[in-house]
Amino acid sequence: MNPTNPTQALALGRTMYRAFSSIQRWMDRDRRRRDAPDLSPVDGWLLRRIADTGPVRMSELAAWQEVDRSTMTVQIGRLTRRDLVARTPDPEDRRAVAVSITAEGRVLLDDYEDEVGDVAARLLAGWSTADVDRLTTLLGRLADTIDDDAVPPPTGATAGSTTSDRP
């Protein structure tokens, strides 16, 4: 994409917003219809990140999500109360907190991701295999770009810089 082409950037941004909003709305409706366990998008992102990284400091999660550490403390507290994650002293610095996914968290995350796959299969039932493969490849590339921090935070962002990650 040519970053200097504002028309292309605007069209892409609007299309991405519309697609992601529609996907989230569809999934929320589907989960309510099936009375699925409540797992917000933020909860799902955090569980997936913790499952992928293994034990991780809360400060690292805050930096990854570009939020203040106090916000991350609230989010992790919600998952801890549900026994989806466990907070333990960091083995490298026992004053800091490491977060890891629990067996119950792993089961819920697996179920959640299976549900996402079921919704996607229903939504794309009329698409050709080639189109689904192309979409899968492009979405994976987009996710990798985002996860690799290829999109810098807004100028002046200081997420996670005001509080400690100590218990």
SULTA-V64260 format. One record per residue. N is the residue number from 1. SS is DSSP state (helix for helix, strand for strand, loop for the rest). PHI is phi in whole degrees, 0 to 359 (none if undefined). PSI is psi as a letter, one per 20 degrees, with the letter a starting at -180 (999 if undefined). Layout:
# SULTA-V64260
n:ss:phi:psi
N:SS:PHI:PSI
N:SS:PHI:PSI
This chain:
# SULTA-V64260
n:ss:phi:psi
1:loop:none:p
2:loop:276:o
3:loop:295:i
4:loop:268:i
5:loop:265:n
6:helix:296:h
7:helix:293:g
8:helix:294:g
9:helix:297:g
10:helix:294:g
11:helix:298:g
12:helix:297:g
13:helix:301:g
14:helix:294:h
15:helix:293:g
16:helix:298:g
17:helix:300:g
18:helix:298:g
19:helix:294:g
20:helix:294:h
21:helix:295:g
22:helix:296:g
23:helix:299:g
24:helix:297:g
25:helix:297:g
26:helix:299:g
27:helix:295:g
28:helix:299:g
29:helix:297:g
30:helix:297:g
31:helix:296:g
32:helix:295:g
33:helix:299:h
34:loop:266:j
35:loop:52:l
36:loop:286:q
37:loop:303:q
38:loop:288:o
39:loop:216:o
40:loop:291:r
41:helix:304:g
42:helix:296:g
43:helix:301:g
44:helix:297:g
45:helix:299:g
46:helix:295:g
47:helix:299:g
48:helix:298:g
49:helix:298:g
50:helix:294:g
51:helix:297:h
52:helix:287:h
53:helix:267:i
54:loop:78:a
55:loop:307:p
56:strand:220:q
57:strand:291:q
58:helix:298:h
59:helix:297:h
60:helix:290:h
61:helix:296:g
62:helix:298:g
63:helix:295:g
64:helix:298:g
65:helix:273:i
66:loop:58:l
67:loop:231:r
68:loop:292:q
69:helix:300:h
70:helix:295:h
71:helix:295:g
72:helix:296:h
73:helix:301:g
74:helix:295:g
75:helix:296:g
76:helix:291:h
77:helix:301:g
78:helix:298:g
79:helix:290:h
80:helix:294:g
81:helix:299:h
82:loop:268:j
83:loop:60:k
84:loop:267:h
85:strand:224:r
86:strand:236:p
87:strand:256:p
88:strand:223:q
89:strand:300:p
90:loop:294:p
91:loop:297:h
92:loop:275:h
93:loop:212:n
94:loop:298:i
95:loop:279:h
96:strand:267:r
97:strand:251:p
98:strand:250:q
99:strand:242:p
100:strand:225:q
101:strand:281:q
102:loop:268:r
103:helix:300:g
104:helix:296:h
105:helix:296:g
106:helix:297:g
107:helix:298:g
108:helix:296:g
109:helix:296:g
110:helix:299:g
111:helix:298:g
112:helix:299:g
113:helix:291:h
114:helix:297:g
115:helix:297:g
116:helix:300:g
117:helix:298:g
118:helix:298:g
119:helix:297:g
120:helix:300:g
121:helix:299:g
122:helix:292:g
123:helix:294:h
124:loop:256:j
125:loop:304:h
126:loop:272:j
127:loop:274:q
128:loop:286:q
129:helix:302:g
130:helix:297:g
131:helix:294:g
132:helix:295:g
133:helix:298:g
134:helix:295:g
135:helix:298:g
136:helix:300:g
137:helix:298:g
138:helix:292:h
139:helix:294:h
140:helix:297:g
141:helix:295:g
142:helix:297:g
143:helix:298:g
144:helix:297:g
145:helix:298:g
146:helix:294:g
147:helix:294:h
148:loop:277:j
149:loop:58:k
150:loop:290:h
151:loop:259:o
152:loop:293:q
153:loop:295:q
154:loop:303:q
155:loop:304:p
156:loop:87:i
157:loop:291:p
158:loop:229:l
159:loop:306:p
160:loop:75:j
161:loop:258:j
162:loop:250:i
163:loop:228:r
164:loop:270:q
165:loop:260:j
166:strand:277:q
167:loop:298:999
